[in-house]
Amino acid sequence: MNPVKEVKEKAKRRCRHGSKSVLAACVKPFAVMQVPITRVLQDDLTYARDYLLVLPQRIREVQEAADAVLKAGRTQ
């Protein structure tokens, strides 16, 4: 079994009802935690954020293009 998963499972059994486990600690459900992440993961998260920020605009553009194609098809 994965060592991190084992720690989480032990913490789940150890924590009281109404609290959550974060790594090896039991905290309140709304506690804010900071966990360091690697540079590669930071880059991946930045790419995903940028993609999701422009996604609605891209969907609108595709919808407009599809509408234009359908409109052109109807006129022929």
PDB file of N, CA, C and O in Angstrom:
ATOM      1  N   MET A   1       0.842  -1.183   0.000  1.00  0.00           N
ATOM      2  CA  MET A   1       0.000   0.000   0.000  1.00  0.00           C
ATOM      3  C   MET A   1       0.888   1.248   0.000  1.00  0.00           C
ATOM      4  O   MET A   1       1.996   1.222   0.535  1.00  0.00           O
ATOM      5  N   ASN A   2       0.416   2.305  -0.582  1.00  0.00           N
ATOM      6  CA  ASN A   2       1.121   3.570  -0.659  1.00  0.00           C
ATOM      7  C   ASN A   2       1.310   4.141   0.751  1.00  0.00           C
ATOM      8  O   ASN A   2       0.341   4.205   1.508  1.00  0.00           O
ATOM      9  N   PRO A   3       2.536   4.560   1.130  1.00  0.00           N
ATOM     10  CA  PRO A   3       2.768   5.077   2.491  1.00  0.00           C
ATOM     11  C   PRO A   3       1.913   6.300   2.823  1.00  0.00           C
ATOM     12  O   PRO A   3       1.446   6.429   3.955  1.00  0.00           O
ATOM     13  N   VAL A   4       1.702   7.191   1.867  1.00  0.00           N
ATOM     14  CA  VAL A   4       0.883   8.375   2.122  1.00  0.00           C
ATOM     15  C   VAL A   4      -0.551   7.964   2.373  1.00  0.00           C
ATOM     16  O   VAL A   4      -1.221   8.516   3.245  1.00  0.00           O
ATOM     17  N   LYS A   5      -1.023   6.992   1.606  1.00  0.00           N
ATOM     18  CA  LYS A   5      -2.394   6.506   1.778  1.00  0.00           C
ATOM     19  C   LYS A   5      -2.564   5.859   3.152  1.00  0.00           C
ATOM     20  O   LYS A   5      -3.603   6.016   3.795  1.00  0.00           O
ATOM     21  N   GLU A   6      -1.543   5.136   3.595  1.00  0.00           N
ATOM     22  CA  GLU A   6      -1.603   4.509   4.922  1.00  0.00           C
ATOM     23  C   GLU A   6      -1.729   5.573   6.013  1.00  0.00           C
ATOM     24  O   GLU A   6      -2.509   5.408   6.950  1.00  0.00           O
ATOM     25  N   VAL A   7      -0.966   6.663   5.898  1.00  0.00           N
ATOM     26  CA  VAL A   7      -1.007   7.740   6.892  1.00  0.00           C
ATOM     27  C   VAL A   7      -2.399   8.364   6.896  1.00  0.00           C
ATOM     28  O   VAL A   7      -2.955   8.638   7.960  1.00  0.00           O
ATOM     29  N   LYS A   8      -2.970   8.592   5.697  1.00  0.00           N
ATOM     30  CA  LYS A   8      -4.292   9.191   5.611  1.00  0.00           C
ATOM     31  C   LYS A   8      -5.347   8.280   6.224  1.00  0.00           C
ATOM     32  O   LYS A   8      -6.243   8.748   6.926  1.00  0.00           O
ATOM     33  N   GLU A   9      -5.244   6.987   5.962  1.00  0.00           N
ATOM     34  CA  GLU A   9      -6.214   6.041   6.519  1.00  0.00           C
ATOM     35  C   GLU A   9      -6.135   6.027   8.045  1.00  0.00           C
ATOM     36  O   GLU A   9      -7.163   5.996   8.721  1.00  0.00           O
ATOM     37  N   LYS A  10      -4.917   6.050   8.585  1.00  0.00           N
ATOM     38  CA  LYS A  10      -4.769   6.076  10.040  1.00  0.00           C
ATOM     39  C   LYS A  10      -5.353   7.361  10.614  1.00  0.00           C
ATOM     40  O   LYS A  10      -6.006   7.338  11.657  1.00  0.00           O
ATOM     41  N   ALA A  11      -5.120   8.475   9.938  1.00  0.00           N
ATOM     42  CA  ALA A  11      -5.640   9.761  10.414  1.00  0.00           C
ATOM     43  C   ALA A  11      -7.157   9.773  10.374  1.00  0.00           C
ATOM     44  O   ALA A  11      -7.790  10.329  11.271  1.00  0.00           O
ATOM     45  N   LYS A  12      -7.755   9.173   9.355  1.00  0.00           N
ATOM     46  CA  LYS A  12      -9.215   9.126   9.271  1.00  0.00           C
ATOM     47  C   LYS A  12      -9.796   8.372  10.460  1.00  0.00           C
ATOM     48  O   LYS A  12     -10.815   8.777  11.019  1.00  0.00           O
ATOM     49  N   ARG A  13      -9.154   7.285  10.843  1.00  0.00           N
ATOM     50  CA  ARG A  13      -9.641   6.511  11.976  1.00  0.00           C
ATOM     51  C   ARG A  13      -9.424   7.262  13.285  1.00  0.00           C
ATOM     52  O   ARG A  13     -10.196   7.096  14.229  1.00  0.00           O
ATOM     53  N   ARG A  14      -8.389   8.077  13.348  1.00  0.00           N
ATOM     54  CA  ARG A  14      -8.026   8.769  14.571  1.00  0.00           C
ATOM     55  C   ARG A  14      -8.839  10.037  14.797  1.00  0.00           C
ATOM     56  O   ARG A  14      -9.077  10.414  15.945  1.00  0.00           O
ATOM     57  N   CYS A  15      -9.265  10.698  13.737  1.00  0.00           N
ATOM     58  CA  CYS A  15      -9.944  11.989  13.865  1.00  0.00           C
ATOM     59  C   CYS A  15     -11.364  11.820  14.388  1.00  0.00           C
ATOM     60  O   CYS A  15     -12.043  10.836  14.094  1.00  0.00           O
ATOM     61  N   ARG A  16     -11.791  12.797  15.164  1.00  0.00           N
ATOM     62  CA  ARG A  16     -13.152  12.802  15.684  1.00  0.00           C
ATOM     63  C   ARG A  16     -14.143  13.179  14.593  1.00  0.00           C
ATOM     64  O   ARG A  16     -13.772  13.725  13.554  1.00  0.00           O
ATOM     65  N   HIS A  17     -15.397  12.878  14.849  1.00  0.00           N
ATOM     66  CA  HIS A  17     -16.458  13.274  13.936  1.00  0.00           C
ATOM     67  C   HIS A  17     -16.504  14.801  13.876  1.00  0.00           C
ATOM     68  O   HIS A  17     -16.434  15.453  14.918  1.00  0.00           O
ATOM     69  N   GLY A  18     -16.620  15.378  12.696  1.00  0.00           N
ATOM     70  CA  GLY A  18     -16.653  16.823  12.553  1.00  0.00           C
ATOM     71  C   GLY A  18     -15.293  17.425  12.262  1.00  0.00           C
ATOM     72  O   GLY A  18     -15.171  18.643  12.128  1.00  0.00           O
ATOM     73  N   SER A  19     -14.262  16.584  12.163  1.00  0.00           N
ATOM     74  CA  SER A  19     -12.946  17.083  11.783  1.00  0.00           C
ATOM     75  C   SER A  19     -12.480  16.302  10.559  1.00  0.00           C
ATOM     76  O   SER A  19     -13.059  15.276  10.202  1.00  0.00           O
ATOM     77  N   LYS A  20     -11.437  16.801   9.931  1.00  0.00           N
ATOM     78  CA  LYS A  20     -10.918  16.109   8.750  1.00  0.00           C
ATOM     79  C   LYS A  20      -9.435  15.872   8.936  1.00  0.00           C
ATOM     80  O   LYS A  20      -8.784  16.534   9.744  1.00  0.00           O
ATOM     81  N   SER A  21      -8.910  14.927   8.185  1.00  0.00           N
ATOM     82  CA  SER A  21      -7.483  14.651   8.273  1.00  0.00           C
ATOM     83  C   SER A  21      -6.773  15.299   7.092  1.00  0.00           C
ATOM     84  O   SER A  21      -7.213  15.206   5.946  1.00  0.00           O
ATOM     85  N   VAL A  22      -5.675  15.949   7.402  1.00  0.00           N
ATOM     86  CA  VAL A  22      -4.806  16.522   6.382  1.00  0.00           C
ATOM     87  C   VAL A  22      -3.427  15.965   6.656  1.00  0.00           C
ATOM     88  O   VAL A  22      -2.791  16.281   7.661  1.00  0.00           O
ATOM     89  N   LEU A  23      -2.978  15.121   5.729  1.00  0.00           N
ATOM     90  CA  LEU A  23      -1.751  14.354   5.913  1.00  0.00           C
ATOM     91  C   LEU A  23      -1.867  13.598   7.238  1.00  0.00           C
ATOM     92  O   LEU A  23      -2.704  12.701   7.339  1.00  0.00           O
ATOM     93  N   ALA A  24      -1.070  13.918   8.251  1.00  0.00           N
ATOM     94  CA  ALA A  24      -1.132  13.160   9.504  1.00  0.00           C
ATOM     95  C   ALA A  24      -1.810  13.933  10.625  1.00  0.00           C
ATOM     96  O   ALA A  24      -1.735  13.518  11.781  1.00  0.00           O
ATOM     97  N   ALA A  25      -2.468  15.046  10.316  1.00  0.00           N
ATOM     98  CA  ALA A  25      -3.067  15.884  11.350  1.00  0.00           C
ATOM     99  C   ALA A  25      -4.585  15.906  11.222  1.00  0.00           C
ATOM    100  O   ALA A  25      -5.130  15.753  10.128  1.00  0.00           O
ATOM    101  N   CYS A  26      -5.255  16.097  12.346  1.00  0.00           N
ATOM    102  CA  CYS A  26      -6.703  16.290  12.367  1.00  0.00           C
ATOM    103  C   CYS A  26      -6.970  17.775  12.557  1.00  0.00           C
ATOM    104  O   CYS A  26      -6.439  18.399  13.475  1.00  0.00           O
ATOM    105  N   VAL A  27      -7.792  18.331  11.689  1.00  0.00           N
ATOM    106  CA  VAL A  27      -8.074  19.767  11.737  1.00  0.00           C
ATOM    107  C   VAL A  27      -9.568  19.997  11.608  1.00  0.00           C
ATOM    108  O   VAL A  27     -10.321  19.082  11.275  1.00  0.00           O
ATOM    109  N   LYS A  28      -9.996  21.236  11.877  1.00  0.00           N
ATOM    110  CA  LYS A  28     -11.400  21.593  11.690  1.00  0.00           C
ATOM    111  C   LYS A  28     -11.735  21.497  10.204  1.00  0.00           C
ATOM    112  O   LYS A  28     -10.850  21.642   9.362  1.00  0.00           O
ATOM    113  N   PRO A  29     -13.013  21.255   9.872  1.00  0.00           N
ATOM    114  CA  PRO A  29     -13.378  21.055   8.467  1.00  0.00           C
ATOM    115  C   PRO A  29     -13.055  22.234   7.551  1.00  0.00           C
ATOM    116  O   PRO A  29     -12.819  22.040   6.359  1.00  0.00           O
ATOM    117  N   PHE A  30     -13.040  23.462   8.095  1.00  0.00           N
ATOM    118  CA  PHE A  30     -12.815  24.634   7.248  1.00  0.00           C
ATOM    119  C   PHE A  30     -11.410  25.206   7.395  1.00  0.00           C
ATOM    120  O   PHE A  30     -11.155  26.336   6.979  1.00  0.00           O
ATOM    121  N   ALA A  31     -10.509  24.448   7.974  1.00  0.00           N
ATOM    122  CA  ALA A  31      -9.142  24.920   8.145  1.00  0.00           C
ATOM    123  C   ALA A  31      -8.460  25.024   6.786  1.00  0.00           C
ATOM    124  O   ALA A  31      -8.618  24.153   5.931  1.00  0.00           O
ATOM    125  N   VAL A  32      -7.698  26.100   6.599  1.00  0.00           N
ATOM    126  CA  VAL A  32      -6.960  26.311   5.363  1.00  0.00           C
ATOM    127  C   VAL A  32      -5.581  25.706   5.540  1.00  0.00           C
ATOM    128  O   VAL A  32      -4.885  25.984   6.516  1.00  0.00           O
ATOM    129  N   MET A  33      -5.200  24.883   4.592  1.00  0.00           N
ATOM    130  CA  MET A  33      -3.911  24.216   4.672  1.00  0.00           C
ATOM    131  C   MET A  33      -3.045  24.638   3.494  1.00  0.00           C
ATOM    132  O   MET A  33      -3.548  24.862   2.393  1.00  0.00           O
ATOM    133  N   GLN A  34      -1.769  24.744   3.725  1.00  0.00           N
ATOM    134  CA  GLN A  34      -0.818  25.010   2.658  1.00  0.00           C
ATOM    135  C   GLN A  34       0.087  23.799   2.531  1.00  0.00           C
ATOM    136  O   GLN A  34       0.706  23.355   3.498  1.00  0.00           O
ATOM    137  N   VAL A  35       0.151  23.275   1.314  1.00  0.00           N
ATOM    138  CA  VAL A  35       0.995  22.122   1.045  1.00  0.00           C
ATOM    139  C   VAL A  35       1.934  22.502  -0.086  1.00  0.00           C
ATOM    140  O   VAL A  35       1.472  22.906  -1.154  1.00  0.00           O
ATOM    141  N   PRO A  36       3.239  22.384   0.119  1.00  0.00           N
ATOM    142  CA  PRO A  36       4.174  22.746  -0.956  1.00  0.00           C
ATOM    143  C   PRO A  36       4.028  21.796  -2.143  1.00  0.00           C
ATOM    144  O   PRO A  36       3.840  20.590  -1.978  1.00  0.00           O
ATOM    145  N   ILE A  37       4.120  22.370  -3.339  1.00  0.00           N
ATOM    146  CA  ILE A  37       4.033  21.549  -4.550  1.00  0.00           C
ATOM    147  C   ILE A  37       5.281  21.776  -5.392  1.00  0.00           C
ATOM    148  O   ILE A  37       5.939  22.809  -5.269  1.00  0.00           O
ATOM    149  N   THR A  38       5.599  20.825  -6.236  1.00  0.00           N
ATOM    150  CA  THR A  38       6.801  20.910  -7.057  1.00  0.00           C
ATOM    151  C   THR A  38       6.619  21.931  -8.174  1.00  0.00           C
ATOM    152  O   THR A  38       5.499  22.329  -8.493  1.00  0.00           O
ATOM    153  N   ARG A  39       7.719  22.339  -8.751  1.00  0.00           N
ATOM    154  CA  ARG A  39       7.704  23.324  -9.839  1.00  0.00           C
ATOM    155  C   ARG A  39       6.949  22.776 -11.054  1.00  0.00           C
ATOM    156  O   ARG A  39       6.208  23.513 -11.703  1.00  0.00           O
ATOM    157  N   VAL A  40       7.129  21.507 -11.360  1.00  0.00           N
ATOM    158  CA  VAL A  40       6.441  20.902 -12.503  1.00  0.00           C
ATOM    159  C   VAL A  40       4.930  20.952 -12.294  1.00  0.00           C
ATOM    160  O   VAL A  40       4.186  21.273 -13.221  1.00  0.00           O
ATOM    161  N   LEU A  41       4.480  20.641 -11.093  1.00  0.00           N
ATOM    162  CA  LEU A  41       3.049  20.692 -10.796  1.00  0.00           C
ATOM    163  C   LEU A  41       2.537  22.127 -10.842  1.00  0.00           C
ATOM    164  O   LEU A  41       1.416  22.364 -11.291  1.00  0.00           O
ATOM    165  N   GLN A  42       3.337  23.084 -10.386  1.00  0.00           N
ATOM    166  CA  GLN A  42       2.954  24.487 -10.485  1.00  0.00           C
ATOM    167  C   GLN A  42       2.743  24.895 -11.939  1.00  0.00           C
ATOM    168  O   GLN A  42       1.779  25.586 -12.268  1.00  0.00           O
ATOM    169  N   ASP A  43       3.659  24.459 -12.807  1.00  0.00           N
ATOM    170  CA  ASP A  43       3.535  24.771 -14.232  1.00  0.00           C
ATOM    171  C   ASP A  43       2.274  24.146 -14.821  1.00  0.00           C
ATOM    172  O   ASP A  43       1.569  24.787 -15.600  1.00  0.00           O
ATOM    173  N   ASP A  44       1.990  22.905 -14.453  1.00  0.00           N
ATOM    174  CA  ASP A  44       0.791  22.229 -14.944  1.00  0.00           C
ATOM    175  C   ASP A  44      -0.481  22.939 -14.473  1.00  0.00           C
ATOM    176  O   ASP A  44      -1.430  23.097 -15.241  1.00  0.00           O
ATOM    177  N   LEU A  45      -0.495  23.362 -13.214  1.00  0.00           N
ATOM    178  CA  LEU A  45      -1.661  24.074 -12.684  1.00  0.00           C
ATOM    179  C   LEU A  45      -1.835  25.434 -13.367  1.00  0.00           C
ATOM    180  O   LEU A  45      -2.962  25.860 -13.621  1.00  0.00           O
ATOM    181  N   THR A  46      -0.739  26.105 -13.659  1.00  0.00           N
ATOM    182  CA  THR A  46      -0.809  27.387 -14.359  1.00  0.00           C
ATOM    183  C   THR A  46      -1.379  27.191 -15.758  1.00  0.00           C
ATOM    184  O   THR A  46      -2.221  27.970 -16.204  1.00  0.00           O
ATOM    185  N   TYR A  47      -0.917  26.147 -16.452  1.00  0.00           N
ATOM    186  CA  TYR A  47      -1.434  25.851 -17.788  1.00  0.00           C
ATOM    187  C   TYR A  47      -2.932  25.554 -17.720  1.00  0.00           C
ATOM    188  O   TYR A  47      -3.694  26.055 -18.547  1.00  0.00           O
ATOM    189  N   ALA A  48      -3.361  24.754 -16.759  1.00  0.00           N
ATOM    190  CA  ALA A  48      -4.777  24.414 -16.611  1.00  0.00           C
ATOM    191  C   ALA A  48      -5.603  25.653 -16.294  1.00  0.00           C
ATOM    192  O   ALA A  48      -6.696  25.819 -16.836  1.00  0.00           O
ATOM    193  N   ARG A  49      -5.100  26.523 -15.428  1.00  0.00           N
ATOM    194  CA  ARG A  49      -5.810  27.758 -15.096  1.00  0.00           C
ATOM    195  C   ARG A  49      -5.973  28.637 -16.331  1.00  0.00           C
ATOM    196  O   ARG A  49      -7.059  29.152 -16.597  1.00  0.00           O
ATOM    197  N   ASP A  50      -4.886  28.804 -17.084  1.00  0.00           N
ATOM    198  CA  ASP A  50      -4.954  29.633 -18.288  1.00  0.00           C
ATOM    199  C   ASP A  50      -5.944  29.054 -19.294  1.00  0.00           C
ATOM    200  O   ASP A  50      -6.699  29.795 -19.924  1.00  0.00           O
ATOM    201  N   TYR A  51      -5.941  27.736 -19.444  1.00  0.00           N
ATOM    202  CA  TYR A  51      -6.858  27.077 -20.366  1.00  0.00           C
ATOM    203  C   TYR A  51      -8.306  27.313 -19.942  1.00  0.00           C
ATOM    204  O   TYR A  51      -9.158  27.633 -20.771  1.00  0.00           O
ATOM    205  N   LEU A  52      -8.575  27.153 -18.657  1.00  0.00           N
ATOM    206  CA  LEU A  52      -9.947  27.321 -18.172  1.00  0.00           C
ATOM    207  C   LEU A  52     -10.417  28.769 -18.236  1.00  0.00           C
ATOM    208  O   LEU A  52     -11.613  29.025 -18.380  1.00  0.00           O
ATOM    209  N   LEU A  53      -9.497  29.712 -18.131  1.00  0.00           N
ATOM    210  CA  LEU A  53      -9.880  31.116 -18.228  1.00  0.00           C
ATOM    211  C   LEU A  53     -10.326  31.489 -19.638  1.00  0.00           C
ATOM    212  O   LEU A  53     -11.243  32.295 -19.799  1.00  0.00           O
ATOM    213  N   VAL A  54      -9.690  30.913 -20.667  1.00  0.00           N
ATOM    214  CA  VAL A  54     -10.057  31.244 -22.052  1.00  0.00           C
ATOM    215  C   VAL A  54     -11.094  30.287 -22.625  1.00  0.00           C
ATOM    216  O   VAL A  54     -11.598  30.513 -23.725  1.00  0.00           O
ATOM    217  N   LEU A  55     -11.418  29.234 -21.906  1.00  0.00           N
ATOM    218  CA  LEU A  55     -12.362  28.238 -22.416  1.00  0.00           C
ATOM    219  C   LEU A  55     -13.733  28.828 -22.762  1.00  0.00           C
ATOM    220  O   LEU A  55     -14.247  28.525 -23.838  1.00  0.00           O
ATOM    221  N   PRO A  56     -14.354  29.656 -21.907  1.00  0.00           N
ATOM    222  CA  PRO A  56     -15.660  30.209 -22.286  1.00  0.00           C
ATOM    223  C   PRO A  56     -15.605  31.022 -23.588  1.00  0.00           C
ATOM    224  O   PRO A  56     -16.533  30.976 -24.396  1.00  0.00           O
ATOM    225  N   GLN A  57     -14.517  31.760 -23.778  1.00  0.00           N
ATOM    226  CA  GLN A  57     -14.370  32.541 -25.010  1.00  0.00           C
ATOM    227  C   GLN A  57     -14.248  31.613 -26.212  1.00  0.00           C
ATOM    228  O   GLN A  57     -14.842  31.876 -27.258  1.00  0.00           O
ATOM    229  N   ARG A  58     -13.492  30.541 -26.079  1.00  0.00           N
ATOM    230  CA  ARG A  58     -13.330  29.581 -27.184  1.00  0.00           C
ATOM    231  C   ARG A  58     -14.662  28.904 -27.511  1.00  0.00           C
ATOM    232  O   ARG A  58     -14.979  28.690 -28.681  1.00  0.00           O
ATOM    233  N   ILE A  59     -15.427  28.574 -26.498  1.00  0.00           N
ATOM    234  CA  ILE A  59     -16.733  27.942 -26.726  1.00  0.00           C
ATOM    235  C   ILE A  59     -17.648  28.901 -27.476  1.00  0.00           C
ATOM    236  O   ILE A  59     -18.360  28.489 -28.392  1.00  0.00           O
ATOM    237  N   ARG A  60     -17.635  30.180 -27.094  1.00  0.00           N
ATOM    238  CA  ARG A  60     -18.446  31.176 -27.806  1.00  0.00           C
ATOM    239  C   ARG A  60     -18.025  31.283 -29.274  1.00  0.00           C
ATOM    240  O   ARG A  60     -18.868  31.359 -30.168  1.00  0.00           O
ATOM    241  N   GLU A  61     -16.710  31.288 -29.505  1.00  0.00           N
ATOM    242  CA  GLU A  61     -16.208  31.386 -30.873  1.00  0.00           C
ATOM    243  C   GLU A  61     -16.637  30.186 -31.710  1.00  0.00           C
ATOM    244  O   GLU A  61     -17.027  30.340 -32.867  1.00  0.00           O
ATOM    245  N   VAL A  62     -16.565  29.012 -31.135  1.00  0.00           N
ATOM    246  CA  VAL A  62     -16.975  27.798 -31.855  1.00  0.00           C
ATOM    247  C   VAL A  62     -18.471  27.841 -32.131  1.00  0.00           C
ATOM    248  O   VAL A  62     -18.908  27.473 -33.222  1.00  0.00           O
ATOM    249  N   GLN A  63     -19.263  28.285 -31.157  1.00  0.00           N
ATOM    250  CA  GLN A  63     -20.705  28.382 -31.348  1.00  0.00           C
ATOM    251  C   GLN A  63     -21.044  29.380 -32.452  1.00  0.00           C
ATOM    252  O   GLN A  63     -21.914  29.118 -33.283  1.00  0.00           O
ATOM    253  N   GLU A  64     -20.357  30.525 -32.461  1.00  0.00           N
ATOM    254  CA  GLU A  64     -20.586  31.521 -33.509  1.00  0.00           C
ATOM    255  C   GLU A  64     -20.220  30.966 -34.885  1.00  0.00           C
ATOM    256  O   GLU A  64     -20.942  31.192 -35.856  1.00  0.00           O
ATOM    257  N   ALA A  65     -19.109  30.245 -34.972  1.00  0.00           N
ATOM    258  CA  ALA A  65     -18.696  29.656 -36.241  1.00  0.00           C
ATOM    259  C   ALA A  65     -19.705  28.601 -36.699  1.00  0.00           C
ATOM    260  O   ALA A  65     -20.031  28.527 -37.883  1.00  0.00           O
ATOM    261  N   ALA A  66     -20.194  27.793 -35.768  1.00  0.00           N
ATOM    262  CA  ALA A  66     -21.190  26.776 -36.121  1.00  0.00           C
ATOM    263  C   ALA A  66     -22.479  27.435 -36.592  1.00  0.00           C
ATOM    264  O   ALA A  66     -23.096  26.969 -37.551  1.00  0.00           O
ATOM    265  N   ASP A  67     -22.892  28.507 -35.933  1.00  0.00           N
ATOM    266  CA  ASP A  67     -24.091  29.225 -36.356  1.00  0.00           C
ATOM    267  C   ASP A  67     -23.909  29.817 -37.752  1.00  0.00           C
ATOM    268  O   ASP A  67     -24.830  29.784 -38.568  1.00  0.00           O
ATOM    269  N   ALA A  68     -22.722  30.358 -38.025  1.00  0.00           N
ATOM    270  CA  ALA A  68     -22.449  30.930 -39.350  1.00  0.00           C
ATOM    271  C   ALA A  68     -22.492  29.848 -40.424  1.00  0.00           C
ATOM    272  O   ALA A  68     -23.017  30.080 -41.513  1.00  0.00           O
ATOM    273  N   VAL A  69     -21.943  28.668 -40.130  1.00  0.00           N
ATOM    274  CA  VAL A  69     -21.967  27.563 -41.099  1.00  0.00           C
ATOM    275  C   VAL A  69     -23.400  27.114 -41.351  1.00  0.00           C
ATOM    276  O   VAL A  69     -23.782  26.883 -42.498  1.00  0.00           O
ATOM    277  N   LEU A  70     -24.190  26.988 -40.301  1.00  0.00           N
ATOM    278  CA  LEU A  70     -25.590  26.585 -40.459  1.00  0.00           C
ATOM    279  C   LEU A  70     -26.372  27.628 -41.238  1.00  0.00           C
ATOM    280  O   LEU A  70     -27.205  27.283 -42.076  1.00  0.00           O
ATOM    281  N   LYS A  71     -26.111  28.888 -40.971  1.00  0.00           N
ATOM    282  CA  LYS A  71     -26.793  29.957 -41.679  1.00  0.00           C
ATOM    283  C   LYS A  71     -26.426  29.941 -43.170  1.00  0.00           C
ATOM    284  O   LYS A  71     -27.291  30.111 -44.030  1.00  0.00           O
ATOM    285  N   ALA A  72     -25.169  29.740 -43.458  1.00  0.00           N
ATOM    286  CA  ALA A  72     -24.713  29.673 -44.858  1.00  0.00           C
ATOM    287  C   ALA A  72     -25.309  28.452 -45.547  1.00  0.00           C
ATOM    288  O   ALA A  72     -25.629  28.516 -46.734  1.00  0.00           O
ATOM    289  N   GLY A  73     -25.465  27.351 -44.836  1.00  0.00           N
ATOM    290  CA  GLY A  73     -26.049  26.139 -45.404  1.00  0.00           C
ATOM    291  C   GLY A  73     -27.521  26.315 -45.722  1.00  0.00           C
ATOM    292  O   GLY A  73     -28.009  25.757 -46.705  1.00  0.00           O
ATOM    293  N   ARG A  74     -28.236  27.079 -44.910  1.00  0.00           N
ATOM    294  CA  ARG A  74     -29.655  27.311 -45.149  1.00  0.00           C
ATOM    295  C   ARG A  74     -29.904  28.196 -46.364  1.00  0.00           C
ATOM    296  O   ARG A  74     -30.892  28.015 -47.074  1.00  0.00           O
ATOM    297  N   THR A  75     -29.019  29.143 -46.600  1.00  0.00           N
ATOM    298  CA  THR A  75     -29.221  30.076 -47.707  1.00  0.00           C
ATOM    299  C   THR A  75     -28.938  29.445 -49.064  1.00  0.00           C
ATOM    300  O   THR A  75     -29.357  29.985 -50.087  1.00  0.00           O
ATOM    301  N   GLN A  76     -28.254  28.343 -49.097  1.00  0.00           N
ATOM    302  CA  GLN A  76     -27.915  27.704 -50.386  1.00  0.00           C
ATOM    303  C   GLN A  76     -29.054  26.892 -50.921  1.00  0.00           C
ATOM    304  O   GLN A  76     -28.936  26.292 -51.990  1.00  0.00           O
TER     305      GLN A  76
END
